[in-house]
Amino acid sequence: QVQLVQSGAEVKKPGASVKISCQASGYTFSPSLIHWVRQAPGQRPEWMGWINAGNGDTEYSEKFQGRVAIKRDTSANTVYLELSSLRSEDTAIYYCARDDGRGTPGTFDIWGQGTLVTVSS
Amino acid sequence: DIQMTQSPSTLSASVGDRVTITCRASQRIHTFSAWFQQRPGKAPKLLIYKASNLESGVPSRFSGTGFGTEFTLTISSLQPDDFATYYCQQYYSYPLTFGQGTKVEIK
């Protein structure tokens, strides 16, 4: 079946970087858009950016510009989120999500299971 | 950024009730809105896209309407599985944004 499977939980110190993976299966990986969305405890989801798995184009939220990079490995049907200069406010569950592909990009029909990132000294 | 504001924040209802959640966008977004259901410890699940289109596999008791700045999600007859938090989302412009959520609780 169509699914996105993410890497496991991470614990990082402030100032460090984290890299999370998201492996797709059950559908044609390229071309598709994969988004990253995070959700802090008790908060609404927050969109971070997307990557076109086909050509590697990216779009990032301005809030994360300079700290975020989304990359893909088409041979492994995998997308990566890298977030640097971590601070305590980055503690959240990070989700990858497939764009529904029905015209205008921007909503999400398949989600990964989530990866908890905890930033603590 | 486009702000999405939901009301109410919490809703108490009984099985069988008709429930309506409203979402207001801070500027016009045509029909570029979606609704998600999220259960505790789970990822959000797409219910409605492009304001009124039911996602495949979602029960027909869920429906969405709206255009411009006002959007609604209606559950025609609340079922035990429906007690969860619901989020609206806009995809008219970047950054994509979500409402603050509406928690549907058992009365």
Interface residues (C-beta under 8 A of the other chain):
Chain A: H35 R44 P45 E46 W47 E59 S61 E62 K63 Y95 A97 D100 R102 G103 T104 P105 G106 T107 F108 D109 W111 G112 Q113 G114
Chain B: F32 A34 F36 A43 P44 K45 L46 Y49 K50 E55 Y87 Q89 Y91 Y92 Y94 P95 L96 T97 F98 G99 Q100 G101
